[in-house]
């Protein structure tokens, strides 16, 4: 499933789809139809329709008729899709709560896909209003635009921090074959990504699948990106927690996030 969603355009389409559904369900927004989704994403209308058809076939999106309007077909994200799209969100929320020493909503996001869906809706509302959080970080975006590229980048950053902490001996290999097996892509695709990173001087993976060079500027870019994500979700998670505590009787006021 990671291969299906871990590419920026496909991820963004699902992210906005989740936004549309929970904006309608929790805040009285417009009907979450395909025609509402298509203008809000990067892909062409035809490509978006084809991708949604594949999600329907995989039972990751269901189609429902609107009350009082049987012709309007609502796109409802399945819990499995919400959890997959929200994996990085959960990680950033958990990191923020650990840094603050305060548990706000992290555990509820793990237990309740509707809670995660509401948080994704609030995040996407900010992004749709003010622009994405990822475009100011061009090298992070470079990897995110490739199939499983962001996951590969995270594997490399994990290896970098292990090397910094002296725990690299316990790390899995970054060889083409090992990464291809973990990320479910071809070794050639891994080779293309690692080769481009090496040519650009971003990082180098040696013959034994070990990280041998890392650009400090790339590390700084990743760390600022992560800090902005943590800050973005900190305020929004409080809104979702307040909404849930109200018994979903009315949406908490939406405020713009601090880091987009």
C-alpha angles and dihedrals in degrees: 000000000000090000090056096053105026098092122087101239094045092043092050091050091055092042091055092042089056089047092052094050096048093040086058096040100041105025108026096255126159121294109285097237132152090254090058092049101047100068092046099061137066098244123084118263090254093050091047092051090050092049092049089050089055090049090051091050089052091048091241091121126033128199121227132180118242118245108257093010112067091176094063111086114205121208111223119189115227118234090249091059093046091052093048095048089044098051095100090041090057090049093052092045091050091049092050093049091048091051092047094042089228128115109214111152111332096109092047091054089057093049103038123045090193090060089051090046091054091050091049089050091054092047093049092047088060092046093049090051100043110015135265125309093223104058094076087062104062099180093048087050091048091061094039091058092058124078106271088346095132091051090051090049090052090051089054093047089049089054090049093054091045089053090049091051095043094244097112094118090071094051122106117246123274092209119135093251096045093048092045091054094047095045096036096234132114123281087236091059090050089048092052092051095045091043093053091047090052094048090051092050094242098124141329129220113203130225093270093055094259127130108250103169136023130181108235089213091060090050090052091048091052093047094050089047090053092046091052090050091051091049092046094054096040095075095035093051089057089054092051091047090052090048092051092047088055088060091250087287093138135354118266111243112277116236126184115257121248100234111045 
